[in-house]
Amino acid sequence: MELIEIPAAIRAFIDATNAGDSDAFVAAFTPDATLDDWGRKFAGHAGVRDWDRTDNIGVQSHFDLLAIEPGEEPDSYVATMRVRGNGYNGTGPMTFRLRGGLVASLRISG
């Protein structure tokens, strides 16, 4: 596996979650970001904030980055995360597409 540097936007996504900082979490996304959590779709900062409240910081999630590799698209990455908290617990991929140093889209699936 190719070793790559963790992009700042993905690091901010993880660090904000682990610190319980919802404002920093939302700020890691572009204003027009999309988030797809197993087919549940959220759009823009308002949608990201809603998802954060119900599925992320709102349920005390904690992320451990296990691996990261380039995705199939330019400026995309697949991060394998271990998630712990009072919501989903388990390990799986998160596919990020970045734009302008921020997360433009996030897809969580198996």
Gaussian input, Z-matrix of N, CA and C with variables (Angstrom, degrees):
# hf/3-21g

backbone

0 1
 N
 C     1     B1
 C     2     B2     1     A1
 N     3     B3     2     A2     1     D1
 C     4     B4     3     A3     2     D2
 C     5     B5     4     A4     3     D3
 N     6     B6     5     A5     4     D4
 C     7     B7     6     A6     5     D5
 C     8     B8     7     A7     6     D6
 N     9     B9     8     A8     7     D7
 C    10    B10     9     A9     8     D8
 C    11    B11    10    A10     9     D9
 N    12    B12    11    A11    10    D10
 C    13    B13    12    A12    11    D11
 C    14    B14    13    A13    12    D12
 N    15    B15    14    A14    13    D13
 C    16    B16    15    A15    14    D14
 C    17    B17    16    A16    15    D15
 N    18    B18    17    A17    16    D16
 C    19    B19    18    A18    17    D17
 C    20    B20    19    A19    18    D18
 N    21    B21    20    A20    19    D19
 C    22    B22    21    A21    20    D20
 C    23    B23    22    A22    21    D21
 N    24    B24    23    A23    22    D22
 C    25    B25    24    A24    23    D23
 C    26    B26    25    A25    24    D24
 N    27    B27    26    A26    25    D25
 C    28    B28    27    A27    26    D26
 C    29    B29    28    A28    27    D27
 N    30    B30    29    A29    28    D28
 C    31    B31    30    A30    29    D29
 C    32    B32    31    A31    30    D30
 N    33    B33    32    A32    31    D31
 C    34    B34    33    A33    32    D32
 C    35    B35    34    A34    33    D33
 N    36    B36    35    A35    34    D34
 C    37    B37    36    A36    35    D35
 C    38    B38    37    A37    36    D36
 N    39    B39    38    A38    37    D37
 C    40    B40    39    A39    38    D38
 C    41    B41    40    A40    39    D39
 N    42    B42    41    A41    40    D40
 C    43    B43    42    A42    41    D41
 C    44    B44    43    A43    42    D42
 N    45    B45    44    A44    43    D43
 C    46    B46    45    A45    44    D44
 C    47    B47    46    A46    45    D45
 N    48    B48    47    A47    46    D46
 C    49    B49    48    A48    47    D47
 C    50    B50    49    A49    48    D48
 N    51    B51    50    A50    49    D49
 C    52    B52    51    A51    50    D50
 C    53    B53    52    A52    51    D51
 N    54    B54    53    A53    52    D52
 C    55    B55    54    A54    53    D53
 C    56    B56    55    A55    54    D54
 N    57    B57    56    A56    55    D55
 C    58    B58    57    A57    56    D56
 C    59    B59    58    A58    57    D57
 N    60    B60    59    A59    58    D58
 C    61    B61    60    A60    59    D59
 C    62    B62    61    A61    60    D60
 N    63    B63    62    A62    61    D61
 C    64    B64    63    A63    62    D62
 C    65    B65    64    A64    63    D63
 N    66    B66    65    A65    64    D64
 C    67    B67    66    A66    65    D65
 C    68    B68    67    A67    66    D66
 N    69    B69    68    A68    67    D67
 C    70    B70    69    A69    68    D68
 C    71    B71    70    A70    69    D69
 N    72    B72    71    A71    70    D70
 C    73    B73    72    A72    71    D71
 C    74    B74    73    A73    72    D72
 N    75    B75    74    A74    73    D73
 C    76    B76    75    A75    74    D74
 C    77    B77    76    A76    75    D75
 N    78    B78    77    A77    76    D76
 C    79    B79    78    A78    77    D77
 C    80    B80    79    A79    78    D78
 N    81    B81    80    A80    79    D79
 C    82    B82    81    A81    80    D80
 C    83    B83    82    A82    81    D81
 N    84    B84    83    A83    82    D82
 C    85    B85    84    A84    83    D83
 C    86    B86    85    A85    84    D84
 N    87    B87    86    A86    85    D85
 C    88    B88    87    A87    86    D86
 C    89    B89    88    A88    87    D87
 N    90    B90    89    A89    88    D88
 C    91    B91    90    A90    89    D89
 C    92    B92    91    A91    90    D90
 N    93    B93    92    A92    91    D91
 C    94    B94    93    A93    92    D92
 C    95    B95    94    A94    93    D93
 N    96    B96    95    A95    94    D94
 C    97    B97    96    A96    95    D95
 C    98    B98    97    A97    96    D96
 N    99    B99    98    A98    97    D97
 C   100   B100    99    A99    98    D98
 C   101   B101   100   A100    99    D99
 N   102   B102   101   A101   100   D100
 C   103   B103   102   A102   101   D101
 C   104   B104   103   A103   102   D102
 N   105   B105   104   A104   103   D103
 C   106   B106   105   A105   104   D104
 C   107   B107   106   A106   105   D105
 N   108   B108   107   A107   106   D106
 C   109   B109   108   A108   107   D107
 C   110   B110   109   A109   108   D108
 N   111   B111   110   A110   109   D109
 C   112   B112   111   A111   110   D110
 C   113   B113   112   A112   111   D111
 N   114   B114   113   A113   112   D112
 C   115   B115   114   A114   113   D113
 C   116   B116   115   A115   114   D114
 N   117   B117   116   A116   115   D115
 C   118   B118   117   A117   116   D116
 C   119   B119   118   A118   117   D117
 N   120   B120   119   A119   118   D118
 C   121   B121   120   A120   119   D119
 C   122   B122   121   A121   120   D120
 N   123   B123   122   A122   121   D121
 C   124   B124   123   A123   122   D122
 C   125   B125   124   A124   123   D123
 N   126   B126   125   A125   124   D124
 C   127   B127   126   A126   125   D125
 C   128   B128   127   A127   126   D126
 N   129   B129   128   A128   127   D127
 C   130   B130   129   A129   128   D128
 C   131   B131   130   A130   129   D129
 N   132   B132   131   A131   130   D130
 C   133   B133   132   A132   131   D131
 C   134   B134   133   A133   132   D132
 N   135   B135   134   A134   133   D133
 C   136   B136   135   A135   134   D134
 C   137   B137   136   A136   135   D135
 N   138   B138   137   A137   136   D136
 C   139   B139   138   A138   137   D137
 C   140   B140   139   A139   138   D138
 N   141   B141   140   A140   139   D139
 C   142   B142   141   A141   140   D140
 C   143   B143   142   A142   141   D141
 N   144   B144   143   A143   142   D142
 C   145   B145   144   A144   143   D143
 C   146   B146   145   A145   144   D144
 N   147   B147   146   A146   145   D145
 C   148   B148   147   A147   146   D146
 C   149   B149   148   A148   147   D147
 N   150   B150   149   A149   148   D148
 C   151   B151   150   A150   149   D149
 C   152   B152   151   A151   150   D150
 N   153   B153   152   A152   151   D151
 C   154   B154   153   A153   152   D152
 C   155   B155   154   A154   153   D153
 N   156   B156   155   A155   154   D154
 C   157   B157   156   A156   155   D155
 C   158   B158   157   A157   156   D156
 N   159   B159   158   A158   157   D157
 C   160   B160   159   A159   158   D158
 C   161   B161   160   A160   159   D159
 N   162   B162   161   A161   160   D160
 C   163   B163   162   A162   161   D161
 C   164   B164   163   A163   162   D162
 N   165   B165   164   A164   163   D163
 C   166   B166   165   A165   164   D164
 C   167   B167   166   A166   165   D165
 N   168   B168   167   A167   166   D166
 C   169   B169   168   A168   167   D167
 C   170   B170   169   A169   168   D168
 N   171   B171   170   A170   169   D169
 C   172   B172   171   A171   170   D170
 C   173   B173   172   A172   171   D171
 N   174   B174   173   A173   172   D172
 C   175   B175   174   A174   173   D173
 C   176   B176   175   A175   174   D174
 N   177   B177   176   A176   175   D175
 C   178   B178   177   A177   176   D176
 C   179   B179   178   A178   177   D177
 N   180   B180   179   A179   178   D178
 C   181   B181   180   A180   179   D179
 C   182   B182   181   A181   180   D180
 N   183   B183   182   A182   181   D181
 C   184   B184   183   A183   182   D182
 C   185   B185   184   A184   183   D183
 N   186   B186   185   A185   184   D184
 C   187   B187   186   A186   185   D185
 C   188   B188   187   A187   186   D186
 N   189   B189   188   A188   187   D187
 C   190   B190   189   A189   188   D188
 C   191   B191   190   A190   189   D189
 N   192   B192   191   A191   190   D190
 C   193   B193   192   A192   191   D191
 C   194   B194   193   A193   192   D192
 N   195   B195   194   A194   193   D193
 C   196   B196   195   A195   194   D194
 C   197   B197   196   A196   195   D195
 N   198   B198   197   A197   196   D196
 C   199   B199   198   A198   197   D197
 C   200   B200   199   A199   198   D198
 N   201   B201   200   A200   199   D199
 C   202   B202   201   A201   200   D200
 C   203   B203   202   A202   201   D201
 N   204   B204   203   A203   202   D202
 C   205   B205   204   A204   203   D203
 C   206   B206   205   A205   204   D204
 N   207   B207   206   A206   205   D205
 C   208   B208   207   A207   206   D206
 C   209   B209   208   A208   207   D207
 N   210   B210   209   A209   208   D208
 C   211   B211   210   A210   209   D209
 C   212   B212   211   A211   210   D210
 N   213   B213   212   A212   211   D211
 C   214   B214   213   A213   212   D212
 C   215   B215   214   A214   213   D213
 N   216   B216   215   A215   214   D214
 C   217   B217   216   A216   215   D215
 C   218   B218   217   A217   216   D216
 N   219   B219   218   A218   217   D217
 C   220   B220   219   A219   218   D218
 C   221   B221   220   A220   219   D219
 N   222   B222   221   A221   220   D220
 C   223   B223   222   A222   221   D221
 C   224   B224   223   A223   222   D222
 N   225   B225   224   A224   223   D223
 C   226   B226   225   A225   224   D224
 C   227   B227   226   A226   225   D225
 N   228   B228   227   A227   226   D226
 C   229   B229   228   A228   227   D227
 C   230   B230   229   A229   228   D228
 N   231   B231   230   A230   229   D229
 C   232   B232   231   A231   230   D230
 C   233   B233   232   A232   231   D231
 N   234   B234   233   A233   232   D232
 C   235   B235   234   A234   233   D233
 C   236   B236   235   A235   234   D234
 N   237   B237   236   A236   235   D235
 C   238   B238   237   A237   236   D236
 C   239   B239   238   A238   237   D237
 N   240   B240   239   A239   238   D238
 C   241   B241   240   A240   239   D239
 C   242   B242   241   A241   240   D240
 N   243   B243   242   A242   241   D241
 C   244   B244   243   A243   242   D242
 C   245   B245   244   A244   243   D243
 N   246   B246   245   A245   244   D244
 C   247   B247   246   A246   245   D245
 C   248   B248   247   A247   246   D246
 N   249   B249   248   A248   247   D247
 C   250   B250   249   A249   248   D248
 C   251   B251   250   A250   249   D249
 N   252   B252   251   A251   250   D250
 C   253   B253   252   A252   251   D251
 C   254   B254   253   A253   252   D252
 N   255   B255   254   A254   253   D253
 C   256   B256   255   A255   254   D254
 C   257   B257   256   A256   255   D255
 N   258   B258   257   A257   256   D256
 C   259   B259   258   A258   257   D257
 C   260   B260   259   A259   258   D258
 N   261   B261   260   A260   259   D259
 C   262   B262   261   A261   260   D260
 C   263   B263   262   A262   261   D261
 N   264   B264   263   A263   262   D262
 C   265   B265   264   A264   263   D263
 C   266   B266   265   A265   264   D264
 N   267   B267   266   A266   265   D265
 C   268   B268   267   A267   266   D266
 C   269   B269   268   A268   267   D267
 N   270   B270   269   A269   268   D268
 C   271   B271   270   A270   269   D269
 C   272   B272   271   A271   270   D270
 N   273   B273   272   A272   271   D271
 C   274   B274   273   A273   272   D272
 C   275   B275   274   A274   273   D273
 N   276   B276   275   A275   274   D274
 C   277   B277   276   A276   275   D275
 C   278   B278   277   A277   276   D276
 N   279   B279   278   A278   277   D277
 C   280   B280   279   A279   278   D278
 C   281   B281   280   A280   279   D279
 N   282   B282   281   A281   280   D280
 C   283   B283   282   A282   281   D281
 C   284   B284   283   A283   282   D282
 N   285   B285   284   A284   283   D283
 C   286   B286   285   A285   284   D284
 C   287   B287   286   A286   285   D285
 N   288   B288   287   A287   286   D286
 C   289   B289   288   A288   287   D287
 C   290   B290   289   A289   288   D288
 N   291   B291   290   A290   289   D289
 C   292   B292   291   A291   290   D290
 C   293   B293   292   A292   291   D291
 N   294   B294   293   A293   292   D292
 C   295   B295   294   A294   293   D293
 C   296   B296   295   A295   294   D294
 N   297   B297   296   A296   295   D295
 C   298   B298   297   A297   296   D296
 C   299   B299   298   A298   297   D297
 N   300   B300   299   A299   298   D298
 C   301   B301   300   A300   299   D299
 C   302   B302   301   A301   300   D300
 N   303   B303   302   A302   301   D301
 C   304   B304   303   A303   302   D302
 C   305   B305   304   A304   303   D303
 N   306   B306   305   A305   304   D304
 C   307   B307   306   A306   305   D305
 C   308   B308   307   A307   306   D306
 N   309   B309   308   A308   307   D307
 C   310   B310   309   A309   308   D308
 C   311   B311   310   A310   309   D309
 N   312   B312   311   A311   310   D310
 C   313   B313   312   A312   311   D311
 C   314   B314   313   A313   312   D312
 N   315   B315   314   A314   313   D313
 C   316   B316   315   A315   314   D314
 C   317   B317   316   A316   315   D315
 N   318   B318   317   A317   316   D316
 C   319   B319   318   A318   317   D317
 C   320   B320   319   A319   318   D318
 N   321   B321   320   A320   319   D319
 C   322   B322   321   A321   320   D320
 C   323   B323   322   A322   321   D321
 N   324   B324   323   A323   322   D322
 C   325   B325   324   A324   323   D323
 C   326   B326   325   A325   324   D324
 N   327   B327   326   A326   325   D325
 C   328   B328   327   A327   326   D326
 C   329   B329   328   A328   327   D327

   B1=1.4493
   B2=1.5186
   B3=1.3078
   B4=1.4530
   B5=1.5321
   B6=1.3150
   B7=1.4582
   B8=1.5184
   B9=1.3303
   B10=1.4579
   B11=1.5192
   B12=1.3042
   B13=1.4592
   B14=1.5240
   B15=1.3104
   B16=1.4601
   B17=1.5295
   B18=1.3384
   B19=1.4625
   B20=1.5351
   B21=1.3256
   B22=1.4684
   B23=1.5272
   B24=1.3289
   B25=1.4656
   B26=1.5296
   B27=1.3174
   B28=1.4702
   B29=1.5191
   B30=1.3186
   B31=1.4706
   B32=1.5278
   B33=1.3409
   B34=1.4695
   B35=1.5305
   B36=1.3349
   B37=1.4659
   B38=1.5331
   B39=1.3230
   B40=1.4679
   B41=1.5275
   B42=1.3364
   B43=1.4664
   B44=1.5254
   B45=1.3376
   B46=1.4650
   B47=1.5269
   B48=1.3341
   B49=1.4635
   B50=1.5206
   B51=1.3215
   B52=1.4651
   B53=1.5237
   B54=1.3395
   B55=1.4648
   B56=1.5309
   B57=1.3463
   B58=1.4561
   B59=1.5216
   B60=1.3274
   B61=1.4614
   B62=1.5348
   B63=1.3308
   B64=1.4706
   B65=1.5209
   B66=1.3364
   B67=1.4660
   B68=1.5246
   B69=1.3289
   B70=1.4651
   B71=1.5251
   B72=1.3282
   B73=1.4633
   B74=1.5346
   B75=1.3247
   B76=1.4701
   B77=1.5273
   B78=1.3240
   B79=1.4686
   B80=1.5314
   B81=1.3281
   B82=1.4685
   B83=1.5293
   B84=1.3356
   B85=1.4640
   B86=1.5188
   B87=1.3374
   B88=1.4550
   B89=1.5381
   B90=1.3274
   B91=1.4672
   B92=1.5299
   B93=1.3353
   B94=1.4691
   B95=1.5330
   B96=1.3192
   B97=1.4643
   B98=1.5298
   B99=1.3308
   B100=1.4618
   B101=1.5151
   B102=1.3327
   B103=1.4570
   B104=1.5225
   B105=1.3236
   B106=1.4686
   B107=1.5253
   B108=1.3247
   B109=1.4629
   B110=1.5221
   B111=1.3326
   B112=1.4638
   B113=1.5308
   B114=1.3438
   B115=1.4605
   B116=1.5244
   B117=1.3203
   B118=1.4680
   B119=1.5163
   B120=1.3450
   B121=1.4635
   B122=1.5322
   B123=1.3279
   B124=1.4606
   B125=1.5252
   B126=1.3439
   B127=1.4597
   B128=1.5244
   B129=1.3368
   B130=1.4542
   B131=1.5205
   B132=1.3179
   B133=1.4656
   B134=1.5297
   B135=1.3371
   B136=1.4639
   B137=1.5277
   B138=1.3193
   B139=1.4589
   B140=1.5164
   B141=1.3344
   B142=1.4625
   B143=1.5270
   B144=1.3273
   B145=1.4697
   B146=1.5374
   B147=1.3381
   B148=1.4687
   B149=1.5186
   B150=1.3436
   B151=1.4658
   B152=1.5248
   B153=1.3200
   B154=1.4514
   B155=1.5350
   B156=1.3156
   B157=1.4657
   B158=1.5308
   B159=1.3331
   B160=1.4661
   B161=1.5232
   B162=1.3480
   B163=1.4672
   B164=1.5177
   B165=1.3330
   B166=1.4609
   B167=1.5244
   B168=1.3025
   B169=1.4671
   B170=1.5299
   B171=1.3230
   B172=1.4659
   B173=1.5193
   B174=1.3257
   B175=1.4677
   B176=1.5340
   B177=1.3361
   B178=1.4682
   B179=1.5341
   B180=1.3280
   B181=1.4713
   B182=1.5193
   B183=1.3211
   B184=1.4617
   B185=1.5227
   B186=1.3490
   B187=1.4628
   B188=1.5199
   B189=1.3274
   B190=1.4660
   B191=1.5208
   B192=1.3307
   B193=1.4618
   B194=1.5231
   B195=1.3257
   B196=1.4661
   B197=1.5168
   B198=1.3431
   B199=1.4668
   B200=1.5156
   B201=1.3222
   B202=1.4665
   B203=1.5207
   B204=1.3312
   B205=1.4592
   B206=1.5179
   B207=1.3239
   B208=1.4666
   B209=1.5268
   B210=1.3315
   B211=1.4600
   B212=1.5130
   B213=1.3250
   B214=1.4712
   B215=1.5218
   B216=1.3189
   B217=1.4607
   B218=1.5307
   B219=1.3385
   B220=1.4703
   B221=1.5303
   B222=1.3205
   B223=1.4686
   B224=1.5208
   B225=1.3364
   B226=1.4585
   B227=1.5282
   B228=1.3237
   B229=1.4616
   B230=1.5161
   B231=1.3275
   B232=1.4613
   B233=1.5231
   B234=1.3244
   B235=1.4580
   B236=1.5263
   B237=1.3103
   B238=1.4578
   B239=1.5187
   B240=1.3314
   B241=1.4584
   B242=1.5206
   B243=1.3161
   B244=1.4583
   B245=1.5218
   B246=1.3314
   B247=1.4600
   B248=1.5220
   B249=1.3360
   B250=1.4672
   B251=1.5165
   B252=1.3078
   B253=1.4602
   B254=1.5027
   B255=1.3362
   B256=1.4607
   B257=1.5233
   B258=1.3227
   B259=1.4632
   B260=1.5212
   B261=1.3219
   B262=1.4664
   B263=1.5250
   B264=1.3194
   B265=1.4584
   B266=1.5229
   B267=1.3204
   B268=1.4505
   B269=1.5109
   B270=1.3309
   B271=1.4559
   B272=1.5223
   B273=1.3343
   B274=1.4537
   B275=1.5102
   B276=1.3342
   B277=1.4662
   B278=1.5180
   B279=1.3170
   B280=1.4585
   B281=1.5180
   B282=1.3252
   B283=1.4557
   B284=1.5267
   B285=1.3156
   B286=1.4592
   B287=1.5199
   B288=1.3305
   B289=1.4616
   B290=1.5185
   B291=1.3107
   B292=1.4563
   B293=1.5189
   B294=1.3391
   B295=1.4595
   B296=1.5265
   B297=1.3042
   B298=1.4508
   B299=1.5188
   B300=1.3230
   B301=1.4551
   B302=1.5166
   B303=1.3399
   B304=1.4619
   B305=1.5297
   B306=1.3228
   B307=1.4502
   B308=1.5369
   B309=1.3280
   B310=1.4549
   B311=1.5305
   B312=1.3300
   B313=1.4621
   B314=1.5173
   B315=1.3178
   B316=1.4581
   B317=1.5040
   B318=1.3305
   B319=1.4699
   B320=1.5197
   B321=1.3249
   B322=1.4651
   B323=1.5169
   B324=1.3326
   B325=1.4584
   B326=1.5140
   B327=1.3228
   B328=1.4630
   B329=1.4864
   A1=108.60
   A2=114.75
   A3=121.65
   A4=109.58
   A5=116.35
   A6=120.69
   A7=108.76
   A8=116.23
   A9=119.74
   A10=108.95
   A11=114.73
   A12=120.63
   A13=109.16
   A14=116.56
   A15=120.78
   A16=108.31
   A17=117.48
   A18=119.40
   A19=110.75
   A20=116.16
   A21=121.75
   A22=111.92
   A23=118.42
   A24=120.72
   A25=111.45
   A26=117.07
   A27=120.62
   A28=109.58
   A29=117.00
   A30=120.84
   A31=109.45
   A32=118.12
   A33=121.84
   A34=110.76
   A35=117.31
   A36=123.14
   A37=109.95
   A38=116.41
   A39=121.19
   A40=110.85
   A41=116.36
   A42=120.59
   A43=111.67
   A44=117.99
   A45=120.84
   A46=110.76
   A47=116.53
   A48=119.73
   A49=110.02
   A50=116.38
   A51=120.27
   A52=112.36
   A53=117.50
   A54=121.80
   A55=112.20
   A56=116.99
   A57=120.47
   A58=112.49
   A59=117.72
   A60=123.26
   A61=109.69
   A62=115.65
   A63=120.41
   A64=113.12
   A65=118.03
   A66=119.68
   A67=110.90
   A68=117.47
   A69=120.81
   A70=110.75
   A71=116.93
   A72=120.92
   A73=109.57
   A74=116.80
   A75=120.66
   A76=110.37
   A77=117.24
   A78=121.61
   A79=112.67
   A80=117.85
   A81=121.19
   A82=111.75
   A83=117.66
   A84=123.33
   A85=111.16
   A86=116.74
   A87=121.56
   A88=108.42
   A89=117.88
   A90=119.97
   A91=113.61
   A92=117.73
   A93=121.77
   A94=112.29
   A95=116.64
   A96=121.22
   A97=111.76
   A98=113.70
   A99=120.64
   A100=108.32
   A101=115.73
   A102=122.10
   A103=106.97
   A104=116.38
   A105=122.70
   A106=107.42
   A107=116.20
   A108=123.00
   A109=107.76
   A110=115.58
   A111=122.34
   A112=111.19
   A113=116.56
   A114=121.40
   A115=114.19
   A116=118.03
   A117=121.31
   A118=106.45
   A119=116.55
   A120=120.72
   A121=111.29
   A122=114.02
   A123=122.75
   A124=106.94
   A125=116.86
   A126=119.78
   A127=111.10
   A128=114.36
   A129=121.80
   A130=113.02
   A131=114.87
   A132=119.52
   A133=111.33
   A134=118.14
   A135=120.40
   A136=110.42
   A137=117.11
   A138=120.68
   A139=111.94
   A140=116.54
   A141=120.86
   A142=109.58
   A143=116.96
   A144=120.88
   A145=110.55
   A146=117.19
   A147=120.41
   A148=110.91
   A149=116.82
   A150=120.70
   A151=110.32
   A152=116.76
   A153=121.16
   A154=110.30
   A155=116.83
   A156=121.26
   A157=111.94
   A158=117.67
   A159=120.36
   A160=114.31
   A161=117.19
   A162=119.68
   A163=114.90
   A164=118.80
   A165=119.50
   A166=110.36
   A167=118.60
   A168=120.60
   A169=110.66
   A170=117.19
   A171=120.97
   A172=113.86
   A173=117.36
   A174=121.69
   A175=110.86
   A176=114.74
   A177=123.19
   A178=113.07
   A179=116.30
   A180=119.62
   A181=110.77
   A182=114.32
   A183=122.50
   A184=106.53
   A185=116.15
   A186=121.68
   A187=110.98
   A188=115.36
   A189=122.61
   A190=106.43
   A191=116.56
   A192=121.16
   A193=108.30
   A194=116.21
   A195=121.24
   A196=112.37
   A197=116.85
   A198=121.38
   A199=108.50
   A200=115.01
   A201=120.42
   A202=108.04
   A203=115.00
   A204=120.24
   A205=109.51
   A206=116.19
   A207=119.46
   A208=110.37
   A209=116.29
   A210=121.42
   A211=111.04
   A212=115.21
   A213=120.86
   A214=112.24
   A215=117.76
   A216=122.64
   A217=109.38
   A218=117.48
   A219=119.45
   A220=110.06
   A221=116.89
   A222=123.09
   A223=112.65
   A224=116.63
   A225=119.18
   A226=109.49
   A227=114.26
   A228=122.22
   A229=108.78
   A230=115.40
   A231=121.33
   A232=106.75
   A233=114.71
   A234=121.59
   A235=108.61
   A236=116.68
   A237=120.53
   A238=107.39
   A239=115.39
   A240=121.63
   A241=111.17
   A242=114.40
   A243=121.12
   A244=105.42
   A245=116.76
   A246=122.51
   A247=108.64
   A248=114.42
   A249=121.00
   A250=108.24
   A251=117.11
   A252=120.99
   A253=111.01
   A254=115.48
   A255=121.47
   A256=111.86
   A257=116.00
   A258=122.17
   A259=107.39
   A260=115.88
   A261=121.27
   A262=109.69
   A263=115.88
   A264=122.21
   A265=107.57
   A266=116.55
   A267=120.31
   A268=110.35
   A269=114.84
   A270=121.81
   A271=108.74
   A272=115.94
   A273=118.91
   A274=111.57
   A275=115.56
   A276=120.70
   A277=112.77
   A278=114.85
   A279=123.48
   A280=105.93
   A281=116.79
   A282=121.43
   A283=109.12
   A284=115.17
   A285=122.86
   A286=109.73
   A287=116.89
   A288=122.23
   A289=105.76
   A290=116.44
   A291=121.55
   A292=111.13
   A293=115.78
   A294=121.88
   A295=107.13
   A296=116.53
   A297=121.08
   A298=113.82
   A299=116.91
   A300=120.54
   A301=114.90
   A302=117.08
   A303=121.90
   A304=110.31
   A305=116.61
   A306=121.86
   A307=107.83
   A308=116.80
   A309=121.94
   A310=111.18
   A311=116.46
   A312=119.92
   A313=109.53
   A314=113.49
   A315=122.20
   A316=107.45
   A317=116.25
   A318=121.86
   A319=107.95
   A320=115.07
   A321=121.61
   A322=106.38
   A323=115.86
   A324=121.15
   A325=108.62
   A326=115.34
   A327=119.38
   A328=114.39
   D1=138.00
   D2=179.65
   D3=-73.80
   D4=131.97
   D5=175.44
   D6=-83.67
   D7=127.12
   D8=178.65
   D9=-129.93
   D10=156.36
   D11=176.16
   D12=-75.07
   D13=141.59
   D14=178.63
   D15=-73.91
   D16=119.85
   D17=179.05
   D18=-59.08
   D19=146.09
   D20=-176.96
   D21=-57.16
   D22=-37.98
   D23=-178.53
   D24=-64.67
   D25=-38.85
   D26=178.92
   D27=-71.72
   D28=-39.00
   D29=175.97
   D30=-61.26
   D31=-42.36
   D32=179.40
   D33=-64.25
   D34=-39.99
   D35=177.34
   D36=-58.38
   D37=-47.39
   D38=-179.13
   D39=-68.99
   D40=-49.61
   D41=-176.06
   D42=-62.23
   D43=-42.23
   D44=179.88
   D45=-64.25
   D46=-41.67
   D47=177.58
   D48=-60.93
   D49=-50.67
   D50=-175.75
   D51=-65.74
   D52=-25.94
   D53=177.84
   D54=-87.99
   D55=-8.23
   D56=-177.65
   D57=69.89
   D58=29.99
   D59=-175.92
   D60=-103.52
   D61=91.52
   D62=-176.01
   D63=-63.41
   D64=-37.01
   D65=179.85
   D66=-65.02
   D67=-43.36
   D68=177.15
   D69=-65.94
   D70=-35.00
   D71=178.68
   D72=-61.57
   D73=-52.06
   D74=-179.19
   D75=-62.69
   D76=-37.14
   D77=-179.02
   D78=-65.80
   D79=-16.94
   D80=177.86
   D81=-75.06
   D82=-9.69
   D83=-176.63
   D84=-107.02
   D85=150.70
   D86=172.30
   D87=-68.06
   D88=155.37
   D89=179.17
   D90=-58.67
   D91=-27.21
   D92=-178.82
   D93=-105.28
   D94=22.83
   D95=-176.32
   D96=-60.73
   D97=154.23
   D98=172.01
   D99=-120.86
   D100=144.57
   D101=177.55
   D102=-132.26
   D103=124.86
   D104=-179.12
   D105=-120.91
   D106=109.27
   D107=-178.66
   D108=-108.83
   D109=93.00
   D110=-178.88
   D111=51.81
   D112=44.17
   D113=176.23
   D114=92.99
   D115=-12.41
   D116=173.79
   D117=-84.84
   D118=118.77
   D119=-171.64
   D120=-106.86
   D121=139.69
   D122=179.76
   D123=-132.47
   D124=144.42
   D125=-175.86
   D126=-132.43
   D127=141.98
   D128=175.38
   D129=68.90
   D130=179.78
   D131=-179.26
   D132=-61.46
   D133=-36.64
   D134=179.97
   D135=-64.33
   D136=-42.70
   D137=178.64
   D138=-66.26
   D139=-42.49
   D140=178.10
   D141=-61.39
   D142=-41.40
   D143=179.05
   D144=-64.54
   D145=-40.59
   D146=177.22
   D147=-60.62
   D148=-48.21
   D149=179.58
   D150=-61.63
   D151=-41.81
   D152=179.52
   D153=-59.01
   D154=-41.75
   D155=-178.14
   D156=-68.10
   D157=-39.11
   D158=-174.39
   D159=-93.49
   D160=-26.40
   D161=-170.47
   D162=-127.63
   D163=-2.29
   D164=-173.06
   D165=-132.35
   D166=-103.15
   D167=-177.64
   D168=-62.18
   D169=-33.15
   D170=178.46
   D171=-61.41
   D172=-20.12
   D173=176.33
   D174=-117.66
   D175=26.00
   D176=175.16
   D177=53.87
   D178=43.78
   D179=177.41
   D180=-66.76
   D181=150.47
   D182=174.83
   D183=-136.41
   D184=130.94
   D185=-179.01
   D186=-106.51
   D187=135.62
   D188=168.37
   D189=-117.64
   D190=116.75
   D191=178.15
   D192=-76.99
   D193=119.38
   D194=-179.35
   D195=-96.75
   D196=-33.50
   D197=-179.10
   D198=-162.69
   D199=154.74
   D200=174.15
   D201=-145.61
   D202=139.72
   D203=178.21
   D204=-146.21
   D205=159.43
   D206=178.88
   D207=-61.01
   D208=143.70
   D209=176.09
   D210=-86.35
   D211=-173.71
   D212=-177.71
   D213=-78.63
   D214=-24.92
   D215=-178.43
   D216=-100.06
   D217=157.86
   D218=173.45
   D219=-59.73
   D220=143.87
   D221=178.85
   D222=59.05
   D223=29.50
   D224=176.06
   D225=-121.15
   D226=152.45
   D227=-175.78
   D228=-142.71
   D229=145.84
   D230=173.02
   D231=-111.63
   D232=116.70
   D233=-179.66
   D234=-108.24
   D235=125.35
   D236=174.13
   D237=-90.39
   D238=120.07
   D239=-174.79
   D240=-120.31
   D241=143.06
   D242=166.64
   D243=-98.47
   D244=126.41
   D245=-177.85
   D246=-113.44
   D247=130.97
   D248=174.98
   D249=-128.32
   D250=155.44
   D251=176.40
   D252=152.80
   D253=-158.17
   D254=-178.85
   D255=-99.89
   D256=17.19
   D257=175.06
   D258=-124.66
   D259=-125.39
   D260=177.91
   D261=-65.95
   D262=137.22
   D263=172.46
   D264=-129.65
   D265=126.44
   D266=179.33
   D267=159.79
   D268=-173.03
   D269=-176.79
   D270=-124.05
   D271=137.65
   D272=177.78
   D273=-174.07
   D274=176.23
   D275=-177.28
   D276=-86.18
   D277=145.80
   D278=169.14
   D279=-125.22
   D280=125.34
   D281=-179.36
   D282=-102.60
   D283=117.79
   D284=-178.57
   D285=-106.01
   D286=139.49
   D287=166.91
   D288=-119.17
   D289=128.06
   D290=-175.19
   D291=-106.79
   D292=152.49
   D293=175.00
   D294=-152.15
   D295=127.10
   D296=176.93
   D297=60.50
   D298=32.66
   D299=178.43
   D300=79.10
   D301=10.23
   D302=179.50
   D303=-128.92
   D304=167.17
   D305=177.78
   D306=-80.84
   D307=117.48
   D308=177.94
   D309=-91.59
   D310=-31.53
   D311=174.71
   D312=-152.88
   D313=149.14
   D314=176.88
   D315=-135.70
   D316=127.28
   D317=175.66
   D318=-120.42
   D319=124.44
   D320=177.38
   D321=-111.11
   D322=120.78
   D323=-178.61
   D324=-159.09
   D325=179.68
   D326=-177.36
   D327=-85.72

